[in-house]
Amino acid sequence: MSEVFSPFMNTQNTQNTQSSPTGSQPESQPPIQQPLTPEQVSPEQVEAHKVALHNGDPTLNPGDIIDRDMTLAEKAQQVAVNVADITGEKVVVPTYFIVDDPQEGRKALHHIKDAEEISDVIRQARMNEAGERTWW
């Protein structure tokens, strides 16, 4: 089962107590802190989004663009959406969903390209040790 680092709660899901495939405990890695509020989004990223929206008519949000050369830490900070919704409430949506996979290690799943895999991870996180679905 993958360990979930929820971009919506900014905390590590501690329900996973399974060991890695080799039988040892997963290596401890520092938690990923993703921007969840407008104040947490870097000023450089805010400016880049404004420029991209002003200079063209993108079919994607500026933050949805995939740069394969980015590190995991950089992907964790990338924001797809940082705008006010119809009610005026500021909404921040991370571009990547960070997960720990027992076979592949920590990885970044793009919220559009990897949506199906993200759904699978969420379903796994909702299973208890007996394999029954649990709901929060």
N, C-alpha and C positions, 0 to 999 in steps of 0.2 A: 504494500500500500504506500502511496506517495504521501509525504508530509506536506501539508498545505500552508503556505504563507499567504494569508488572505490580504489582498490589496484593500479590502473594504474594512477590515478590522485592524490591520497593521500589526497583527500578533501571530505567533506561530501556533498552529493547531497542535495541542498537546495530547490528543486522543490516540495518536499512533504510538504504540509501544513495541511494534515489531522490530526485530533486528534486521540487519542487512542480509542479502542473500548468502553471504559467507558465514553467517551465524554470529558475527560480531556486531556490537552496537554501532549505529551510524556515527560518523565523526561529527563532533560538535562544531557548528559553524555559526558565526555571528548572525543575529537576525537581520533580515533585510528591512530597511525602513523606506517605504515608498511614500511619495507625496499624496496626501489625501485631502488637503485643504488648499485654497488658493495661496495662502501665505507660505506653504511648503514648496511650491513650485519655484524653481530657480528663475531669477529675473532674465537670464539669457534665453531660457526656453520660452518665457512669456513673450519676449521681444521677437524671437524667431517665429512664433505662431502668428503674431500680428503682421509681420512682414509677409509671410507666406499667404495669409488671407488677403492682404491688401494688394499684393502684386499679381494675383491670378485668381482663378476660379477652380480651386482644387476639388477633385471628386472625393478625396479623403480628407479627414482632419489632418492638419500638418503633423501631428504626433503619431499618426498611424503608419507613417512611412517606415519601412524596415531597413535598417542599416546593419548588414551582416558583420561589419567590423567592430561594432560596439561590444564592450565587455558586459558581463552579467550585471555588475554594479551600475553601469551606465544605463542599461535597459531597465533596471529597477527604478530609475529616476525619470524615465521618459513618460510623458503624460500625453494621452491621446486627445483629451478634451479638458479645457479649462475655461468654461464660459458660464454665463448665467442662463438658467432655464427659463421657461415661460413665466414662472412666479417671481423671478428675480434672484432666486437662490443660486449661489455659485456652485457649480458642479465640477469636480475633478475626477477624471477617469484615467487610471494608469494604462499604459499601452500593453504592458506585460504582466502576466500572472506568474509569480515566482513559486516553484514547487521543488521539493526534494524527492527525487525518484530513486528507489533502491538500486536499480540497475544503472541508471545514467547519472546519478548525482543531482546536484542542484541545477535547475535549468529555468529559462524564461520562456513562457508560452505566450505568443501574441494573441491578444484578445479577439482578433478577427480570424487570422489564419489558423490558429490552433483551438478554435472554439469547441470543437468536438472533444479534443483531449482534455480541455479544461472541464467540460461537463463530466467526463469520466472520472477525473480527479475528485470533483465535488461529490459524485455518487460514492466513490470509495470512502471519502471522509465521513459519509453518513451511514456507514456500516459499523455495527458494533462487533465485538470479538466473536460473537456467535454467527456472524454473517447476516444479521437481520438489519433491515433499514431502520435508522433512527431519524427522528425529525426534531429540530430544535424548537 
